[in-house]
Amino acid sequence: MTIREMTIFKSVFETLSMTRSAHNLYISQPAVSKTISDIENKIQTSLFIRERGKLRRTDFAINLYDKVCRILIEVENLTEVPAKPLKLASSITLANTQLHKILNASPALRVSVVNADDVIKSVLNDQVDFGIVEGSYNNPELSIELIRHIKLEFFVSKKYKPNIKTIDELLQEKILLREEGSSIRIAFDSLLNSQALNYTPTFTSVNSEVIASTILNLDSMAIGLLPFDLINTHHFRLLEIKDLSLKTPVQLVYRKDKHLNQEAVNLLDLIRATI
């Protein structure tokens, strides 16, 4: 049995509840049930008998419990073994605007900044403990929590004062966009699809700073679409488009079967309070 399996078994033995154990260990109830089933398959015997919706301990489970408790106490006493630092993956836009706040509060945290799809892959492959991404993601293996929404704005260089008030007028101009698949681009494309409109960009980039810099230095007017937090209003002018409001979600992701110790719980609380 692994340490994780022993920890889950101990909790179920003490609570006689898969649901309560899942709550206490900060993992999903299916993950608890699967772990108990995996242990029973390994040892070829039952640990709990299910009677009228309740769990009853088997004699084997009672004997195993004492051994598991002794092992877990020994493991806990191995204080000379340093805990591994937690790892966080963040998508690029959030790293530009929010990540420093988390690092200031948790300097030992190991961080990687990648695109949103790679954040999800890193979490699924156990390369990192947690991920923060923009955009909507769904995966049955992940716990996905909406933290907030990021407001998106169209903008131009302050050299220009365009009289653009509608989406149709907007689409007549040169718009510099993020790449296909990015949360910003998905929000833009969804807007067009909802109104049966089309637009073929002549300039796309995976880097928001490149878009802003290009708009600032072009000899002619161009329009950008970025999160408000990335737009320097000393250099750029926001456009007010009638009946238009764009935003993209920010999600916190981690594996459903991940065991969360107190350090991990504290980091999750920090991310929720900071982002």
Residue pairs with C-beta under 8 A, 6 or more apart in sequence:
1 9
1 39
1 42
1 68
3 72
3 75
4 35
4 259
5 35
5 38
5 39
6 68
6 71
6 72
7 25
7 72
7 259
8 21
8 25
8 27
8 32
8 35
8 36
8 259
9 35
9 36
9 39
9 47
9 61
9 64
9 65
9 68
10 65
10 68
10 69
10 72
11 21
11 24
11 25
11 32
12 18
12 21
12 32
12 36
12 47
12 48
12 55
13 47
13 57
13 61
13 65
15 21
15 24
16 48
16 54
16 55
16 56
16 57
17 55
18 29
18 32
18 33
18 36
18 55
19 29
21 32
22 28
22 29
22 31
22 32
25 32
25 259
25 260
26 259
26 260
26 264
26 265
27 256
27 257
27 258
27 259
27 260
28 143
28 256
28 257
30 256
31 256
31 257
34 257
35 257
36 47
36 48
39 47
40 46
40 47
43 60
45 58
45 60
46 58
46 60
47 57
47 58
47 60
47 61
47 64
48 55
48 56
48 57
48 58
48 61
49 55
49 56
49 57
49 58
50 56
57 65
83 263
85 108
85 109
85 110
86 106
86 108
86 109
86 110
86 129
86 130
86 263
86 264
86 267
87 109
87 110
87 111
87 112
87 127
87 128
87 129
87 130
88 102
88 109
88 110
88 111
88 112
88 128
88 129
88 130
88 131
88 132
88 267
88 271
89 111
89 112
89 113
89 114
89 118
89 119
89 122
89 123
89 127
89 128
89 130
89 131
89 132
90 99
90 111
90 112
90 113
90 114
90 119
90 131
90 132
90 133
91 113
91 114
91 115
91 116
91 119
91 132
91 133
91 134
91 183
92 113
92 114
92 115
92 206
92 207
92 208
93 134
93 150
93 183
93 184
93 208
93 227
93 230
94 132
94 133
94 134
94 250
94 275
95 111
95 113
96 208
96 209
96 229
96 230
97 227
97 229
97 230
98 132
98 274
98 275
99 111
99 113
101 274
102 109
102 111
102 270
102 271
102 274
102 275
103 109
103 111
105 270
105 274
106 267
106 270
109 267
112 122
112 128
114 122
115 182
115 206
116 133
116 134
116 135
116 137
116 182
116 183
117 181
119 128
119 131
119 132
119 133
119 253
120 131
120 133
120 137
120 139
120 142
120 253
121 127
122 128
122 131
123 129
123 130
123 131
123 142
123 253
123 254
123 255
124 139
124 141
124 142
124 255
126 255
129 254
129 258
129 264
129 267
130 252
130 253
130 254
130 264
130 267
130 268
130 271
131 252
131 253
131 254
132 147
132 250
132 251
132 252
132 253
132 271
132 275
133 183
133 250
133 251
133 253
134 150
134 182
134 183
134 184
134 248
134 249
134 250
134 251
135 182
135 183
135 186
135 248
135 249
135 251
136 249
136 251
137 144
137 251
137 253
138 144
141 255
141 256
141 257
142 253
142 254
142 255
142 256
143 253
143 254
143 255
143 256
143 258
144 251
144 252
144 253
145 251
145 252
145 253
145 272
146 249
146 250
146 251
147 250
147 251
147 252
147 271
147 272
147 275
148 249
148 250
148 275
149 247
149 248
149 249
149 250
150 227
150 228
150 229
150 247
150 248
150 249
150 250
151 227
151 228
151 245
151 246
151 247
152 184
152 187
152 225
152 226
152 227
152 228
152 246
152 247
152 248
153 225
153 226
153 227
153 228
153 231
153 238
153 239
153 246
154 170
154 175
154 223
154 224
154 225
154 238
154 239
154 241
155 215
155 223
155 224
155 225
155 226
155 231
155 236
155 237
155 238
155 239
156 162
156 215
156 221
156 222
156 223
156 224
156 236
156 237
156 239
157 215
157 216
157 218
157 221
157 222
157 235
157 236
157 237
158 234
158 235
158 236
158 237
159 221
160 221
160 237
161 237
162 173
162 221
162 239
164 170
164 173
164 223
164 239
164 241
165 240
165 241
165 242
166 241
166 242
167 191
167 195
167 197
167 241
167 244
168 197
170 223
170 239
170 241
171 197
171 199
173 221
173 222
173 223
174 202
174 203
174 220
174 221
174 222
174 223
175 199
175 201
175 222
175 223
175 224
175 225
176 201
176 203
176 204
176 205
176 211
176 214
176 215
176 222
176 223
176 224
176 225
177 184
177 185
177 188
177 201
177 203
177 204
177 205
177 211
177 224
177 225
178 184
178 185
178 204
178 205
178 206
178 208
178 211
178 225
178 226
179 185
179 204
179 205
179 206
180 189
180 204
182 206
183 248
183 249
184 208
184 225
184 226
184 227
184 248
185 204
186 248
187 246
187 247
187 248
188 225
188 246
191 197
191 244
191 246
192 198
192 199
203 211
203 214
203 222
205 211
205 214
208 226
208 227
208 230
209 230
211 224
211 226
212 224
212 226
212 230
212 231
212 232
212 236
214 222
215 222
215 223
215 224
215 236
216 235
216 236
223 239
224 231
224 236
225 246
227 248
228 238
231 238
250 275
252 268
252 271
252 272
252 275
254 268
258 264
260 268
